[in-house]
Amino acid sequence: MTEESAHDDSPRSEAPLTDGGTDDEGVVRRDRFSGGPARSFLSSLDADERIFEADLEVDRAHTVMLAEQDIIDDDVAGQILTALDAIEVDGHGSLPDGEDVHEAIETAVIEGIGPDGGKMHTARSRNDEVAACIRYRLREDVLEAIETTLALRESMVDVAEAHAETIMPGYTHLQPAQPTTVAHWALAYEGAVRRDTERLLEAYERINESPLGGAAFAGTTFDIDRERTAELLGFDGIVENSMDASSSRDFLLETVQALSTHATTLSGLAEDVIIFANRGFVTLADDYSSTSSIMPQKKNPDTLELVRAVAGDAAGGVQGLTTTLKGLPRAYNRDLQRATTHAWETVDAVTEASEVAAGAVATADWNEETLAAEAGEGFSTATGVADLLAANGLPFRTAHELVAIAADNGADYDALEAAAGEVLGESLEAYVDPEAVEDALDPANSVASRDSQGGPAPEAVEAQVESAVEALGADRNALADATDALETARETLRSEVNGYV
């Protein structure tokens, strides 16, 4: 993915070829820049396999547009497009040597049909070509990442529906805090992943703009139709300013940042499940676990430990990309060749981690008896008792003091009664019915009483599930619309190409 060195308005057929139309050093750099010890350092051909198909599609759309605009003849367009089809069949591995996939494909076209193959590059630079290829491929990767977030959210909703009344301990600072439910916990992560989906969908919108036609950075003298190539490639529009189109990579940074945020969510989820597995609250399926090489009794949550680690990889991608882009002047700089790798590595790692997390959650077995037994751990119903006293006339801070004393002396009704004598100078019954206090001390009743919007009570959870299902459906529709639009564009471009070949 390198910068165009020749004037982007010059047809390639004007450049002389050797050996009857071939040039072992490639057709772009020519003899002046054809050798030297830095050639392999400059080359990105191997890494460019990822955008091989994207480059062919960009070449096709550009060639069709050139023919439609009468910039090249239809028969020349047909020869170029036929050569591109042959290159696709032969695959990336059959390309001639070159600095990058773009040069290698152009060389292969010229080797196949002669000097007229160089007309494919009329009115563009490798700068806008590279940017178009990156966007073309990245948008597909982002849609795949979005799909995994939807699968994870669906897993969380399924858990919530199955465990709306499964009581479990809730924690702050990893200390027993208040009883809650497995459903409430699952929906907490569903909400976070939902925002991760939204960020990726928003990033997709800015990825899906065509830079093609920006040329090296200053546009072109040819009468091109940028909207047409955008349409043929399935882009929603164009990056209007030609300098911005060819040189900006903020869409990469935004995408990697969104992926890193999702990886952070995944890491928290993984940490929770790892801790729950340690405490016997949940059992992971064998497909998402491993055993020790020496201790046969072990069942380790290894997959989730790796999910947790991906957050570090993604954060490193953000840092690496930010540092690469920081301070780059406009327009094109070769540093950008190194920038894209951060995006590819991050989207691959986070997508895989998201898929694994979804599978681990979907197949996990929640140990309801153990969860219920631990739900009242550490006097976790204390806040409910304090709330009850406050609701019956005590200032909350007085109630808080009373319950805190009881917590140190048994954390039961008798301890509360003794604390009332110490703090209030009279019996607890003077303020609240003993049965109401006993109910507040029970974890299940404590959860049921917390029916405020977004709370853990079953009816509150039911409303959250409905909201989650509705949002999931809307985002699935958005993903389907985006996927269908890309497929329609591919079919349209193929139909246009078939009119020439």
C-alpha positions in Angstrom: 0.0 0.0 0.0 2.3 2.6 -1.2 2.2 6.1 -2.6 1.9 6.9 -6.3 5.1 8.1 -7.7 4.0 8.9 -11.2 1.7 11.7 -12.3 -1.7 10.3 -11.7 -3.2 11.8 -14.9 -0.7 10.0 -17.2 -1.9 6.8 -19.0 0.5 3.9 -18.3 0.7 3.0 -21.9 3.0 5.9 -22.5 5.7 4.3 -20.3 8.1 2.1 -22.2 8.2 -1.6 -21.4 11.0 -4.1 -22.0 11.0 -7.7 -23.1 7.9 -7.4 -25.2 5.7 -5.8 -22.6 7.1 -7.0 -19.3 9.3 -5.4 -16.7 10.8 -7.6 -14.0 11.0 -4.6 -11.7 7.4 -3.6 -12.1 5.7 -1.0 -14.2 5.2 1.7 -11.6 8.5 2.6 -10.1 10.6 1.9 -13.2 14.4 1.7 -13.3 15.0 4.8 -11.2 13.4 3.2 -8.2 13.7 -0.5 -9.1 16.4 -1.8 -6.8 18.4 -1.3 -3.7 18.5 -2.9 -0.2 15.4 -1.0 0.9 13.0 -2.6 -1.6 11.9 -5.4 0.7 11.5 -3.0 3.6 9.2 -0.9 1.4 7.2 -3.8 0.1 3.8 -4.6 1.6 2.8 -7.2 -1.0 2.5 -10.1 1.4 0.5 -8.1 4.0 -1.7 -6.8 1.2 -3.2 -10.2 0.5 -6.0 -9.1 2.8 -7.1 -6.4 0.4 -6.4 -8.4 -2.8 -10.1 -8.8 -3.6 -10.9 -5.2 -2.5 -8.3 -3.9 -5.0 -9.8 -5.9 -7.8 -13.2 -4.5 -7.1 -11.8 -0.9 -6.9 -10.0 -1.5 -10.2 -13.2 -2.8 -11.8 -15.3 0.1 -10.6 -12.7 2.7 -11.7 -12.4 1.0 -15.1 -16.1 1.0 -15.7 -16.4 4.6 -14.8 -13.5 5.5 -17.1 -15.3 3.8 -20.0 -18.7 5.4 -19.1 -17.0 8.8 -19.1 -15.3 8.1 -22.5 -11.9 8.5 -20.9 -10.9 5.0 -22.2 -12.5 3.0 -25.0 -15.0 0.3 -24.3 -12.9 -2.4 -25.9 -9.9 -1.4 -23.8 -12.1 -1.5 -20.7 -13.2 -5.0 -21.7 -9.7 -6.2 -22.0 -8.7 -4.8 -18.6 -11.8 -6.2 -16.9 -11.1 -9.6 -18.4 -7.6 -9.5 -17.2 -8.7 -8.6 -13.7 -11.1 -11.6 -13.7 -8.2 -13.9 -14.7 -6.0 -12.4 -11.9 -8.8 -13.1 -9.4 -9.0 -16.7 -10.5 -5.2 -17.2 -10.3 -5.2 -15.6 -6.8 -2.9 -13.4 -4.8 -0.1 -16.0 -4.8 0.3 -15.8 -8.6 1.0 -12.0 -8.7 4.3 -10.8 -9.9 6.7 -9.2 -7.5 6.0 -5.6 -6.6 6.0 -3.1 -3.8 2.4 -3.7 -3.1 -0.7 -5.5 -4.3 -1.8 -2.5 -6.4 1.4 -2.3 -8.4 1.5 -6.1 -8.7 -2.1 -6.3 -10.1 -1.4 -3.4 -12.5 1.8 -5.2 -13.7 -0.2 -8.4 -14.2 -2.8 -6.6 -16.2 -0.1 -5.1 -18.5 1.6 -8.4 -18.8 -1.7 -9.9 -19.8 -3.0 -7.5 -22.4 0.0 -5.2 -23.2 0.5 -1.5 -22.7 -3.2 -0.6 -22.8 -3.4 -2.3 -19.4 -1.8 0.8 -18.0 -4.9 2.9 -18.9 -6.6 1.3 -15.9 -4.7 3.7 -13.7 -5.7 6.8 -15.6 -7.1 9.6 -13.4 -6.1 8.1 -10.1 -3.2 7.7 -7.7 -2.3 4.8 -5.5 -3.0 7.1 -2.7 -6.8 7.2 -3.3 -6.7 3.6 -4.5 -5.1 2.4 -1.2 -7.6 4.4 0.8 -10.5 3.0 -1.1 -9.3 -0.6 -0.7 -8.7 -0.2 3.0 -12.2 1.2 3.5 -13.7 -1.5 1.3 -12.2 -4.3 3.3 -12.5 -2.7 6.7 -16.2 -2.2 6.4 -16.7 -5.9 5.9 -14.6 -6.7 8.9 -16.5 -4.2 11.1 -19.8 -5.7 10.0 -18.5 -9.1 11.1 -17.4 -7.6 14.5 -20.9 -6.1 14.9 -22.4 -9.5 14.2 -20.4 -10.9 17.2 -21.6 -8.2 19.5 -25.2 -9.0 18.5 -24.6 -12.7 19.3 -23.2 -11.8 22.7 -26.2 -9.6 23.4 -28.5 -12.4 22.4 -26.7 -14.7 24.8 -27.1 -12.2 27.6 -30.8 -11.8 26.9 -31.3 -15.5 26.9 -29.5 -15.8 30.3 -31.7 -13.0 31.7 -34.9 -14.6 30.5 -33.8 -17.9 32.1 -32.6 -16.5 35.4 -34.9 -13.6 36.2 -35.4 -15.1 39.7 -32.0 -16.7 40.2 -30.7 -14.9 43.2 -26.9 -14.2 43.4 -24.6 -12.0 45.5 -23.7 -8.6 44.1 -20.4 -6.9 44.7 -18.7 -3.6 45.0 -14.9 -3.6 45.5 -15.2 -7.4 45.2 -16.9 -7.3 48.6 -20.4 -8.6 49.2 -22.7 -5.6 48.7 -26.4 -6.4 47.9 -28.2 -9.4 46.6 -29.2 -9.3 42.9 -30.1 -11.8 40.2 -28.2 -13.5 37.4 -30.6 -11.7 35.0 -29.7 -8.3 36.4 -26.0 -9.0 36.0 -26.4 -10.3 32.5 -28.4 -7.2 31.4 -25.8 -4.9 32.8 -23.4 -6.4 30.3 -26.0 -6.4 27.5 -26.4 -2.7 28.0 -22.6 -2.1 27.8 -22.3 -4.3 24.7 -25.3 -2.5 23.1 -23.3 0.7 23.3 -20.3 -1.1 21.8 -22.5 -2.1 18.9 -23.7 1.5 18.5 -20.1 2.8 18.4 -19.2 0.3 15.7 -22.3 1.1 13.6 -21.4 4.8 13.8 -17.8 4.0 12.9 -19.1 2.0 9.9 -21.0 5.1 8.6 -17.7 7.0 8.4 -15.8 4.1 6.9 -18.3 3.7 4.2 -17.4 6.9 2.3 -15.4 6.7 -1.0 -12.1 8.4 -1.3 -11.6 7.2 -4.9 -11.1 10.1 -7.2 -9.0 12.2 -4.8 -6.0 11.0 -6.8 -2.6 11.8 -5.2 -4.4 14.6 -3.2 -5.1 17.4 -5.6 -7.8 15.8 -7.7 -7.4 15.2 -11.5 -7.9 17.0 -14.8 -10.0 14.1 -16.2 -13.8 14.4 -16.2 -14.3 11.6 -13.7 -17.5 10.7 -11.8 -16.7 10.0 -8.2 -20.3 9.4 -7.2 -20.5 6.6 -9.8 -17.5 4.7 -8.4 -18.9 5.2 -4.9 -22.2 3.7 -6.1 -20.5 0.7 -7.8 -18.5 0.0 -4.7 -21.4 0.3 -2.3 -20.2 3.4 -0.5 -22.9 5.7 0.8 -21.1 8.8 -0.5 -17.7 10.3 -1.0 -15.1 12.0 1.1 -15.4 15.3 -0.7 -12.1 17.1 -0.3 -9.5 15.3 -2.4 -6.7 15.9 0.1 -8.8 14.6 2.9 -9.9 11.6 0.8 -6.4 10.4 0.0 -4.6 11.1 3.2 -6.9 10.9 6.2 -7.0 7.8 8.4 -9.2 9.0 11.3 -11.7 6.4 10.3 -9.1 3.8 11.2 -8.5 5.3 14.6 -12.2 5.7 15.4 -12.7 2.0 14.5 -9.8 0.8 16.6 -11.0 2.9 19.5 -14.5 1.5 19.3 -13.0 -2.0 19.1 -10.8 -1.3 22.1 -13.8 -0.1 24.1 -15.6 -3.3 23.2 -12.6 -5.4 24.2 -12.6 -3.6 27.6 -16.2 -4.6 28.1 -15.3 -8.2 27.1 -12.4 -8.1 29.6 -14.7 -7.1 32.5 -17.2 -9.8 31.5 -14.5 -12.4 31.3 -13.1 -11.4 34.7 -16.6 -11.7 36.3 -17.1 -15.2 34.9 -13.6 -16.3 35.9 -14.3 -15.1 39.5 -17.8 -16.7 39.5 -16.3 -20.0 38.2 -13.7 -19.9 41.0 -16.5 -19.5 43.6 -18.6 -22.3 42.2 -21.3 -19.9 40.9 -21.0 -21.0 37.3 -19.6 -23.9 35.3 -18.2 -23.3 31.8 -18.8 -25.8 29.1 -15.9 -28.1 28.3 -15.6 -26.4 24.9 -14.6 -23.2 26.6 -12.3 -24.7 29.3 -9.2 -26.7 29.5 -7.5 -28.9 32.1 -4.0 -28.9 33.6 -1.2 -30.9 32.0 -0.4 -32.3 35.5 -3.5 -31.8 37.7 -6.3 -33.9 36.2 -9.0 -32.4 38.5 -8.6 -28.9 37.1 -11.1 -27.2 34.9 -9.7 -23.9 33.8 -11.5 -20.9 32.2 -8.7 -20.5 29.7 -10.7 -19.1 26.8 -12.0 -16.3 29.0 -8.5 -15.5 30.3 -7.5 -15.0 26.7 -10.6 -12.8 26.1 -9.5 -10.8 29.0 -6.0 -10.4 27.5 -7.3 -9.1 24.2 -8.2 -5.8 25.8 -4.4 -5.2 26.2 -3.9 -6.0 22.5 -6.6 -3.6 21.5 -5.3 -0.8 23.7 -1.9 -1.4 22.1 -3.5 -1.0 18.7 -5.0 2.3 19.7 -1.7 3.5 21.0 0.3 2.3 18.0 -2.1 3.8 15.5 -2.4 7.1 17.4 1.4 7.4 17.6 1.8 6.6 13.9 -0.8 9.2 12.9 0.2 11.9 15.3 1.8 14.8 13.6 1.6 13.5 10.1 1.4 16.5 7.7 -1.1 16.5 4.8 -1.1 14.9 2.3 0.2 11.3 1.9 3.1 9.9 3.9 4.5 6.4 3.7 4.0 6.1 7.5 0.4 5.2 6.6 1.5 1.9 5.2 2.3 0.9 8.8 -0.9 2.3 10.2 -3.3 -0.2 8.7 -1.7 -3.2 10.3 -2.9 -2.0 13.7 -6.5 -1.9 12.5 -6.4 -5.4 10.9 -4.8 -7.0 14.0 -7.3 -5.3 16.4 -10.4 -6.1 14.4 -9.4 -9.8 14.1 -8.5 -10.2 17.8 -11.6 -8.4 19.2 -14.0 -10.1 16.8 -12.7 -13.5 17.8 -12.8 -12.6 21.5 -16.3 -11.4 21.2 -17.4 -14.6 19.4 -15.8 -16.7 22.1 -17.4 -14.7 24.9 -20.8 -15.1 23.4 -20.3 -18.9 23.1 -19.0 -19.2 26.7 -22.0 -17.3 28.1 -24.5 -19.1 26.1 -23.3 -22.6 27.2 -22.5 -21.8 30.8 -24.4 -23.5 33.6 -25.4 -21.4 36.6 -25.3 -23.2 39.9 -28.6 -21.8 41.4 -28.3 -23.5 44.8 -24.8 -22.2 45.4 -25.8 -18.7 44.3 -28.8 -18.6 46.6 -26.7 -19.8 49.5 -24.2 -17.0 49.0 -26.7 -14.2 48.1 -26.9 -13.1 51.7 -23.2 -13.3 52.3 -21.7 -10.5 54.4 -25.1 -9.0 55.5 -25.7 -8.0 51.9 -29.4 -7.2 52.8 -28.2 -4.4 55.2 -29.1 -1.6 52.8 -32.6 -3.0 52.4 -33.1 -3.0 56.2 -31.8 0.6 56.4 -34.1 1.6 53.5 -37.1 0.0 55.4 -36.3 2.0 58.6 -35.9 5.2 56.6 -39.3 4.5 54.9 -40.8 4.3 58.4 -39.6 7.6 59.7 -36.0 7.3 60.7 -33.5 9.6 59.1 -31.5 7.5 56.7 -28.2 8.3 58.4 -29.6 7.2 61.8 -30.8 3.9 60.1 -27.4 3.5 58.5 -25.7 3.8 61.9 -28.1 1.3 63.5 -27.6 -1.3 60.8 -23.8 -0.9 60.8 -23.8 -1.7 64.6 -25.9 -4.7 63.9 -23.6 -5.9 61.2 -20.8 -6.2 63.7 -22.9 -8.2 66.2 -24.6 -11.0 64.3 -26.4 -9.3 61.3 -29.8 -10.8 62.3 -33.0 -9.5 63.9 -31.7 -9.8 67.4 -28.6 -7.8 66.5 -30.8 -5.1 65.0 -33.0 -5.1 68.1 -30.0 -4.6 70.3 -28.6 -1.9 68.0 -32.0 -0.1 68.2 -31.8 0.0 72.0 -28.3 1.5 71.7 -29.0 4.1 69.0 -32.7 4.9 69.5 -33.2 4.0 73.2 -36.3 2.0 72.4 -37.4 -1.2 70.7 -37.2 -1.6 66.9 -41.0 -2.4 67.0 -41.7 1.2 67.8 -40.8 2.0 64.2 -41.3 -1.1 62.0 -43.2 -4.4 62.0 -40.8 -7.3 62.9 -42.2 -9.3 60.0 -41.2 -6.5 57.6 -37.7 -6.6 59.0 -37.5 -10.3 58.6 -38.6 -10.0 54.9 -36.0 -7.3 54.3 -33.3 -9.6 55.7 -34.2 -12.3 53.2 -32.2 -12.0 49.9 -35.1 -13.0 47.6 -37.5 -10.6 49.2 -34.8 -7.9 49.2 -34.4 -8.4 45.4 -38.1 -8.4 44.8 -38.5 -5.1 46.7 -36.0 -3.3 44.4 -38.4 -2.7 41.6 -37.3 0.7 40.5 -36.7 1.2 36.8 -33.5 -0.8 35.9 -33.5 -2.7 39.2 -33.2 -6.5 39.8 -36.8 -7.2 40.7 -38.3 -9.7 38.3 -40.9 -7.2 36.9 -38.1 -4.6 36.5 -36.0 -7.1 34.7 -38.8 -8.0 32.4 -39.0 -4.4 31.2 -35.3 -4.4 30.6 -35.5 -7.6 28.6 -38.1 -6.1 26.4 -36.0 -3.0 25.8 -32.9 -5.2 25.1 -34.9 -7.4 22.6 -36.2 -4.3 20.8 -32.8 -2.7 20.5 -31.3 -6.0 19.4 -33.9 -6.3 16.6 -33.2 -2.7 15.5 -29.5 -3.3 15.3 -29.9 -6.6 13.5 -32.0 -4.8 10.9 -29.3 -2.1 10.6 -26.6 -4.8 10.1 -28.8 -6.6 7.5 -29.4 -3.4 5.6 -25.7 -2.7 5.5 -24.9 -6.2 4.4 -27.6 -6.2 1.8 -26.4 -2.9 0.4 -22.9 -4.2 -0.1 -24.2 -7.4 -1.8 -26.4 -5.3 -4.1 -23.4 -3.2 -5.0 -21.3 -6.3 -5.8 -24.1 -7.6 -8.0 -24.4 -4.2 -9.8 -20.7 -3.9 -10.4 -20.6 -7.5 -11.7 -23.4 -6.8 -14.1 -21.7 -3.6 -15.4 -18.4 -5.6 -15.8 -20.2 -8.3 -17.7 -21.4 -5.7 -20.2 -17.7 -5.2 -21.2 -16.2 -8.7 -21.0 
